[in-house]
Amino acid sequence: MDMPTIKIGKKHIKAPRPTMKDWREIVAYDKEERENADTMHFLDIMDARIEIIQKFYHLSDEQVNQLDPADIYPAYVKLAKAVIGIVTEKVEQIPNAETGED
């Protein structure tokens, strides 16, 4: 699976392939957000997404401050889909076992 890029100014930065620790972190946050979206404050959601984006793309605080706020949601969604999708990428490569006839 190709990892997404994020644009900061004129520079495009590609997220590296995540480790298992990274995968667990984004899956846990994604689950928490889906389960608690009605009670989570919008700023808390944005801060968590920014923190994840910063970690995965290895961005400095200065680079984070240069991000367009409108790009946070789409950048997070692309990143989360790519990271979560890594697991299904390998599963899809496993051949189905042949079934016996009844």
N, C-alpha and C positions, 0 to 999 in steps of 0.2 A: 504494500500500500504506500502510495506517495504521500509524504507528510506535507501539510500546508505551509504557506509562507505568509508573512505579515509585512506590511509596508510601513516604514517609518521614514518620513521625508521622501527621499528618492531611492532609499535602500530597501531591498527585499531580503528578509531574513527567513530562512527555512528552519522549521522545527526539526530537531533530531528525532530519530526513532526512540520511543520511550523505553525505560526500564520497567520491570514488573512493579516496582515501587511507584513509579510515575503512573502506571496504568491503574493501579489500585486507588491512588489518590483521586484521579479524575473520575473514576467510576463511583467512588464513595460520595464525592461532591455532587455529581450529576444526580445520583439517587436522592441525596438529601434535599437538593433544590426541587426536584419533582415532588417529593413527599411533603415539603413544607413551604411551597411557593406562596400559599395564601397567607402565611404568617411571617414570612421573611420580608424585611424592609428592602426596598429597591437599592439603596446605597450599599447594604450588606452584600446583596447579590452581585452588584457591579464590582465591589472591592474584592470579593472572592474570585470572580472571573479574571480581573486584572492580575491578581496574585498568581493564578494558574498560568495565565498567558506569560507573565514575566518569568516564571520559573521554567516553563517549557521552552521558551525561545531564548533563554539566558539573556534577558534584557536588563540593562542598568536602570536605575531610578530615572535618570535623565531621559533615556529612550522611552520609558513608560510615559513620562510627562509630555512627550512629543506625539503620542498616539491621538488619533482623532476619536473622540468619545463615541461617535456613530459607528466606528469600526470594532468596538469591543464585543458586542453581541455576535456579529457574524464571525469574527475571529475565534471566539470561544466555541461556537457551534461547529465550525470547520475542524478545529483542533480536537474537540471531544469526539466527533464522528470518526476522525482518523485514528485516534488513540483506541477508542472502544472497538473499532472495526478491525484492528490488528488481529484480535483473537479469531474472528470469523474468517479472516483471510486464510489462515492455516487450516481451519476446520473444513473449509470448502475444498481443500486440496486432498482430503482423505477420501479414498474411494469407498463407495457403499459396498457393504458385504453382500455377496450373492445370497438370495433367499432360496431355501429349499422348496420343492414342490410338495403340496399337501397330498 
